[in-house]
Each structure stands twice: as C-alpha cells, then as structure tokens.
C-alpha cells in the first residue's frame, strides 16, 4: 500500500495498480527530494497494454504504439502545474471508467471533465450519477467560497482495492478506498460519510495542493481545514443537514479520546523527520484542529473567516 501497489482481482484475474505517496513514499517509485515546499513540474508517461486504462494528474496528450511490442502503447500526459512530490499519482490497469462534464452555475468558472474509476467486478456498485452530483455541487460551492477557480483541469476519482487509508487528494486524480461503493446497500450515515470525504478531498485542491505547508509540523494547515470544510460542504452543498451533529459526536469524540492519551500533542506538532510525520495523521491534527477552527468561526464570524481563508 505504499509507493506503487498492485492488486490482482481474485474474481476475474484482472490487474490494478495505483500509487500512494503521502507523506514520503514517492521515493519508492522515482528518486526525489521529498519535502512539501519543494515543488516542481512533472511530466509522466505510462507504457502499458493497449487495453489498460491509465491515468495521472493531467490529461493524456499523445499515444505512441511500439511496433516492436504489439499490443503495448506509451501514453504521454500533459505537464502538471508546480506541485509537491507526495500528490503526484499514477493509475494503470483494467479499470471500469465512467465520465461526465461539470457545467458550473457561475460563468466565471470553467467546465470540468470528471471521471470515475473502479475495478470491473465492482462496476455495478459504483453509483456514478450520485457521485458526479456530489462533485458538481462541491466544485460550485468551493469555487464560490474560496473565490478562486479550480486550478487542476480535470477532476477524476478512483475507488481502488486494498487501500490502506480513506482517500488521498492527488490533484486531478483523487484516490479512495472502494469501501465507499457500498455493494450491500447504504445507510444515510454512510452516504453522508462518503459526501464528507469527497468534500474533504476536494477542499484540499486549494488547502494543501495549491497552498502547501512548508513542513509536516504544519500538517494541520491542510488537514484541520479539510476536516472543517468537509463537514461544512456536506451541510451547505450536499444537503446533509446533520453534518455538524455527526462531527460533534464522532469526529470531535475521536479528538477527545486521542487527547486523553500520553501520545497527545499540540495541533501544531513538532515533526523532526518524515517517519514522525506518518504518526501525526491522527485525531488531534484532523478533528481537534477542526474543532479549534469551528470555535474560531464562532468567535470572528463566518464571513471574516472566509475572507481570511481567501
């Protein structure tokens, strides 16, 4: 689950690969200086079987067949914007794909292509219309809230097997655990949870991906904000009116519990190296930090908070 992960589906033998890098596993795939504020433009290409789906942070701009290797082609992606190493991403395999187009409510903002990926054996359980609806509502909400257009071109989401976390905010290609596909049906709480996570990752396109902390001690500057924004957008954009109630008794409860342990730490943590950074993705950085932000909003007012965020 770290670096480049491969899964072979026991149901049909199909192969699926995806990357997971945060905070410092990009080095398992290609050599890099891994530090959040060391950003660069990346140019990726993937050579794979022609019938495989491949994806990355940007769109494919050209495809080249190899005459010496029939059935294999090289797909070249557009250069990325300047970005940190930990949010670069690659996807390859026999993925099921569905695409749509987001047309914004406000003509100040551009249309955005959207795609969803999952393994073929889970395709029947991917509620594409419902997920695209959430993405469209979120893009409208956050572009207005932050008064800044979505900067990363396309908005793809991949629901991948054997994922060792909930989701990751790779710009242009967000990865999620396929546990959010609900093959056994879903409750209102599960659908609210999925909406919250989709909004959490979307807010990262601005807080974390576009504007990035210099070092992992300020991880809260993206995760506490995304935790807050996930609940806010689930309520205001996605129609889950009890989102803040859920935050209070589940997420904030998680923070209270973690704060009782001897391992508790300030929201702004002392991170000496990337191994320490891995231990800091916890209820303090996420939920306690978000609770602090909620109190800040109560203190200064929502409009002032939004103006400062902008």
N, C-alpha and C positions, 0 to 999 in steps of 0.2 A: 503493500500500500504506500510505499514511499518511493519517490522517483517515478519510474515508468512501470506501471503494473499491468500484467497480462492475466486475463481470465478466459478459460475455455468452458463454454456452457455445457454442462453435463446433459442437458435436454436434447441438444441438436448438434453439438460439436463445433459450433461457431466460435470464432476468436474475437476477443475485445481487448483493446489496450487504451489506457488513458494515463495522464500524468497527475501527480500531486506533489507540490513542492514546499508549501509553507511549513516552517519558516526557512529551512535551508537545505532542502533535498534536491534542488535543481542541479547541484554538483554531481548527483548520481547519474545524470543524463548528459550534461555537457559542462565543460570547465567554465567557471565564472567566479567573479568576486561577489559573494553573496552578502549584500548589505542593502537595506531598503532604499537608502537615498542614493545609491549608485545606479542610476538609470541609463538605459541605452535603447537604441532602435534595434529590433531583432528582425531577421529575415529567415523564415523557416521554409523548408521543403520536405515532403514526405514521399519516399519511394515505397510503393506497396502494390499488392494485386489490384488490377483494374476494377474488380467488383467490390472492393472495400470502400467504405466511407472514410474519408479523412477530414479532419478539421483542426483549426488552430484559432488564435486570437483574431485573425483577419480573414478576409475572403481569399479564395483561390483565384489567381490571376492568369495562370497558364498551366497546361498539362502536356507532358512530353512522354511519348512512348519510347521504350527501349527496344530497338529492333533485335538486339542480341538476347533479350529475355522476353519472349512473348507472354502476354497476359499481365505484365507489370508496367506501371507508369509512374512518373515523377510529377507530383503536384506541387506547384510553387505558390506560396502565399504572399500577399502584399506586405510591404514593410509595416511594422507596428508603429504606434506612437512611442515616444520615450516612456519606458516603464521599468519597474523593478523585476529582478530575475524570478522572484517567487510567484509571480502571477502570469508568467508565460505558460503556455499549455499546448499539448498535442493530444489528438484523439484519432484512433485508427481501428478499423475492424468492420465486421458485418452488421453494422448498426441499422436499425429501423429509423427512418427520418421523416419528419413532417415539418412543413414550412408554411409561413404566413407573413403578412405585411401589417405593421402597425402604422395607422394613419393618425397623427396627433390631432387633438382637439384644437390646439393653438397653431396657427400657420407660421409662427415664429420658429417652430421646430421642424426638423426633417422627418420624413418617413423612415422607418427602421425595419429591416428584414429580421424575421425571427425564425429560428429552427429548434426543433426538439429531437433528441436522440435517446434511444434506449435499445437494449438487446432485443432481437427479433421475438424471442419467446415471451417477452413482457409487453409487446406492442399493443395487444388487446386491452391492456390495463392502463395505458397512457391516455389520460383524459385531455387530449390536445386542446380542444376548444376552451375548456375551463382554465387550463394553464396559460394559453395565449391571452385570454381575457384578463387574467391577473397581471401578466407582463405589460399589456397595453395600459391598464389602469395605473400601474406603477410608474411607467415611463411618463405618462401625462402628469402624475402627481409630483414626482421628484424634479422634473424639468421646471415646473412652475415653482415648487418650493425653494429650490436652490437658485432659480433664475439663471440657469446655465444649461445649455443643451447637452444631451447625452453625447459624450465625445468619442465613443469607441466603434462607431459604424454599426455593425450587426449586433443582434442580441440572441445568442444561441444558449441552450441549456441541455446538458447531457445527464441522464439518470443512469448511473453506472453501477455494476455489481461489485461486491466485496469492498465497498468504500469504507475507510476507517474513520470517517467523520461525517458530519451532516451535509456540508456544502462548502464550496470554495469559489471566491469571487474573481476568477480569471476573467479579465475584460474581454467581451466578445464571445466567450465560451465558458459559462458558469457550469461547474460540475456539482451534482447532487447524489446522495445515496438513493438507490432505487426503492428504498423503503417508503418514499413519498409517492409511489404509484398505486398503493392500496389494492392489491389483487383480490383481497377478501371483502371489499367494500370499505366505506369510510364513515366515521362519525363527524359531527360538526366540529368537535375539538381537533380531530386530525386535519380537517380541511383548513381550519384556522391556523394550525401549526404550520402547514405547508405554505399558506399565504404569507405568514410571518417570515419564514425562512427565505422565500423568494424575494420579499421586500428588503429583508436584511442584506442579502447579497447584492441586490440592485443598488441600495444606498452606498455600498462600497465602491461603486463605479466612480463616485465623487469622493467619498471619505475613505481613503485607503489606496485606491488605484490612481486617481488623478492627483490628489493631495496625499502625500505619504509621510509617515513619521520618519525621523532620521534614524532612529534605532528602536529596538524592541522594548525598551523601557517605557516608551510612549505608545505601546500597543493599544491602550485604551482609547487613543485619539481616533482609531477607526472602529474598534470592536464595541466600545461603550456607545458610541454614536450609532453604529449599525443596529445594536440591540434596541436602542431607543427608537430609531427610525422604523425598524421592522414592526414594532407594536403600533406606532403612530400611523403608518401607511395601511396596516391591516385594518385599523379602525376607520380612517378617513377616506381611503381609496377603495378598499376591498369589501367594505360592508360588514366586517366582523366587529359589532358594536361592543362586545365584552373583551376586546383585546387587552385593555389595561387591567381588567379584573384578572385575566389569565396571567399577565405579567406580575401582578401583586402576589398571587398565591402560588405560582410555580417558579418563575424566574427569580423574583426577589426572595422567595423562600429558599431557593438554591443558594443565593448570596449569603443569607443569614447563616445557613448551615456551614458554608465554607469559611465564614468569618469567625466561627467558633473554634476552628482547628488551630493547632500550633503553626500550621503552614500558611496562615493568612498573611497578607502583605498589603501595602498601600495600593491604591488604584494605579498610581504611577510607581511602577516596580523598579527594583534595582537589578538590572539584567546584565550580567558580566559577559555572557557568551551565548551562542545560538542554542546550546543544549539547555541553558537556563530559560531561554525564550520558549522552548517547547513546553515547559512546565507552567507557563503563565497564561495559557488558554483555559481560563477557569471561571468560576462563578464570581470572583472579585473583578477581574478585568471586564467581563461581559455584563453581568447583572447588577453588581454593586455600582459599577461605574455608570450604568444606565439609570439606576435609581438616583444617583447624585445629579445626573443631568435633568431628570424629571423634577427634582427639587429646585434646580437652577431655573427651569422654565416657570415653576410656580412662583419663584422669587422675583425674576426680572420681567416675566410676561412672555407669551409665546411669540409675539411679533418682534420683540427685541432679540430674542434668542435666534429667530430665523434670520434677521438682518445680520447678526454676528456670524452665523453659520455661512451665510453668503459671502 
